Amino acid sequence: MAALTPLRWRVGIICCALLVASAAACAALAKPAPKPSEFALAKEYLFAACISAQYKDKEIGKEAEVWAGGIVENGNQEAAVYGEIANLAKTLTAAPENTISGTLMRLKSCLRLYDSPDAAKKLKRLVK
């Protein structure tokens, strides 16, 4: 049996340290992500409702409806609150601008709504 030379000893220590570090990293990755706040979910719902309304006959509109449904499932708000948020999306969304070629920029309107301080203020009043 070979004796533990200083080099082998260091290599063994480094390997053990790497093994412990990788196990700790895997454990950290296995933790579930923190649940978003009710306000964050309401803001996402506002965005999804806007996209759904702006693209109601398109695939992205259907996907936004699915997304909105998932937000409702994960949130703790009463159903009426989500209806009020959808109404906010309809009333607060600015008319889409046009590109130079005349194409509507619908998504931009929804992004502006998402970032709107006025919309955030109204959401805060709705969300418990």
C-alpha positions in Angstrom: 0.0 0.0 0.0 1.4 3.4 -1.0 2.0 6.0 1.7 0.1 9.2 1.6 2.5 11.7 0.3 1.8 15.5 0.8 0.6 15.7 -2.8 -1.8 12.7 -2.5 -3.1 14.2 0.8 -3.8 17.5 -0.9 -5.5 15.9 -3.8 -7.7 13.9 -1.4 -8.6 17.0 0.6 -9.5 18.9 -2.7 -11.6 16.0 -3.9 -13.5 15.8 -0.7 -14.0 19.6 -0.7 -15.3 19.4 -4.3 -17.7 16.6 -3.4 -19.1 18.5 -0.4 -19.4 21.7 -2.5 -21.2 19.9 -5.3 -23.6 18.2 -2.8 -24.4 21.6 -1.3 -25.0 23.1 -4.7 -27.3 20.3 -5.6 -29.2 20.8 -2.4 -29.5 24.5 -3.0 -30.9 23.9 -6.5 -33.4 21.4 -5.2 -35.1 24.0 -3.0 -38.3 25.3 -4.5 -38.3 28.9 -5.7 -40.0 31.3 -3.4 -43.7 32.0 -4.1 -44.2 35.4 -5.7 -46.2 38.0 -3.7 -49.9 38.5 -4.4 -49.0 41.9 -5.9 -46.5 40.3 -8.3 -49.1 37.7 -9.3 -51.7 40.5 -9.9 -49.2 42.4 -12.0 -48.5 39.3 -14.1 -52.2 38.7 -14.4 -52.7 42.3 -15.6 -50.0 41.7 -18.3 -51.5 38.4 -19.3 -55.0 39.9 -19.5 -53.7 42.7 -21.7 -52.0 40.2 -24.1 -55.1 38.0 -24.2 -57.2 41.0 -25.1 -54.8 42.5 -27.6 -54.2 39.1 -29.4 -57.6 37.4 -28.7 -57.6 35.6 -32.1 -54.0 34.7 -32.1 -52.0 31.8 -30.6 -50.2 34.2 -28.2 -53.6 35.3 -26.9 -54.6 31.8 -26.1 -51.3 31.2 -24.4 -51.9 34.3 -22.3 -55.3 32.9 -21.2 -53.6 29.7 -20.1 -51.0 31.8 -18.2 -53.7 33.9 -16.6 -55.5 30.7 -15.5 -52.3 29.4 -13.9 -51.9 32.7 -12.0 -55.4 32.4 -10.6 -54.6 28.8 -9.5 -51.5 29.9 -7.7 -52.9 33.1 -6.2 -55.0 33.6 -3.1 -57.3 36.4 -4.4 -61.0 36.0 -4.8 -62.3 35.5 -8.3 -63.9 38.9 -8.4 -60.5 40.5 -7.9 -59.2 38.9 -11.1 -62.2 40.1 -13.0 -61.4 43.7 -11.7 -57.8 43.3 -12.8 -59.0 42.1 -16.3 -61.2 45.2 -16.4 -58.2 47.4 -15.5 -56.3 45.9 -18.4 -59.1 46.8 -20.7 -59.5 50.4 -19.5 -55.8 51.3 -18.8 -54.2 49.8 -21.9 -53.2 52.6 -24.3 -54.2 52.2 -28.0 -51.4 50.4 -29.8 -49.0 52.6 -31.8 -48.1 51.8 -35.4 -44.7 51.1 -36.9 -43.7 53.1 -39.9 -45.1 50.3 -42.1 -48.4 50.5 -40.3 -48.1 47.3 -38.1 -49.7 47.6 -34.7 -47.4 47.3 -31.7 -49.8 45.7 -29.4 -47.3 44.1 -27.1 -45.7 47.4 -26.4 -49.0 48.7 -25.0 -49.1 45.8 -22.7 -45.5 46.3 -21.5 -46.2 50.0 -20.8 -49.3 48.9 -18.8 -47.2 46.5 -16.8 -44.7 49.2 -16.0 -47.4 51.9 -15.4 -47.2 53.5 -11.9 -50.9 54.3 -12.2 -51.8 50.6 -12.8 -49.5 49.6 -9.9 -51.3 52.0 -7.6 -54.7 50.6 -8.7 -53.5 47.0 -8.3 -52.3 47.7 -4.7 -55.8 48.9 -3.8 -57.3 45.6 -5.2 -54.8 43.1 -3.8 -55.1 41.8 -0.3 
